[in-house]
Amino acid sequence: MTDQLDPVAILAALGVEQPVKVTPISGGWDTALWRVDTPVRTSALRVFRSEQARTCHKEALVMRALRELSPHLPVPAVYAEGVSQDRPALLLEWCRGRPILDELRQHPTRIWQLGTAMGRVHAQIHAVIVPDEIAQALPDQSHDGLRSILHLDFHPLNVMTDGHAVTGVLDWANVALGDRRADLARTVTLLRLAPMPPGTSVLLQRALRGLLELAWRRGYGQQHRSTDPFTDMAPFYSWAGAWMERDLRPKLGRPGVWLTEDDLARIQRWTAAQTSRLHR
């Protein structure tokens, strides 16, 4: 995706005239990413597909709102928003560190520390009180009057760390309102079923499929001591599994996408098992 774009021209359209260095960043399956170094600061250029203008604006709106409503949350600042070469684009604050998954590949002993940190931040996002002007701009999947901000892509490639704490939560393209259990179910499916990047050891995969989820659950629960947030999850697991398979299938075979038919088959089996529980 980055090969057909001119990031310097896009940056100029966003008001950055003379970047010192522009470096492509791998890892995004749906957007193009660059690190942008200028004499003033380091930032991230995130470029969407041409049909994603509404998604881009929604992401910017929510990130700005969260920084105002909950300044303690590690949400990147939005420096600029615009369209260039028919592509919506955001210039974002550069989050120090690296994705939690990359950190754990180098330092697997930090899995419990970083997993619990992930869970606490996730719970803090769900606790934000959503003003009406923001709620009106988001898809609403609320049930029984429950309405939290749902990230819906909260996993260790979208959560940044400096090795000790969470330094950023990235990729708000799926953000919506609804029952927080939908967001929890989405993260469970991602932790258990998402294909791992090439080079991830079998031992680390097993740890990520198990221990990281336990740590994330523990951290989340530490913010919600009065109630168990993981109750009556079967319908949400069924929904999340079906969405995951539907979302990933079109990406099969794309360059740079580590996804196989076996991965999709595993997701389908898991979803079918969750769905069958609804009819017992």
QUITA-V333082 format. One record per pair of residues at least 24 apart in sequence whose C-alpha atoms are under 6 Angstrom apart, sorted by the first residue. I is the first residue (numbers start at 1). J is the second residue. D is the distance in whole Angstrom. If there is no record, write none. Layout:
I,J,D  I,J,D
This chain:
2,32,6  10,84,5  42,94,6  43,92,6  43,93,5  43,94,4  44,91,6  44,92,5  44,94,5  45,90,6  45,91,5  46,89,6  46,90,5  47,89,4  48,87,6  48,88,5  49,87,6  50,86,6  50,87,5  53,88,5  55,173,6  59,172,5  59,173,5  74,167,6  74,168,5  75,168,5  75,169,6  95,168,6  97,161,5  97,162,4  98,160,5  98,161,6  99,157,5  99,159,6  99,160,4  100,156,5  100,159,6  100,160,6  100,161,6  101,156,5  101,157,6  111,212,6  112,215,5  115,212,5  115,215,5  115,216,5  116,215,5  116,216,5  116,218,6  116,219,4  118,216,6  119,216,4  119,219,4  119,220,4  120,219,5  120,220,5  123,220,5  138,176,5  139,176,5  140,177,5  140,178,6  141,177,6  141,178,4  142,178,4  142,179,5  146,179,5  147,177,6  147,178,4  147,179,6  148,177,5  148,178,5  148,180,6  149,176,6  149,177,5  150,175,6  150,176,5  150,177,6  150,183,6  151,175,5  152,183,5  154,187,6  182,236,5  185,236,6  185,237,5  186,240,5  234,274,6  238,271,5  238,274,5  238,275,5  241,271,5
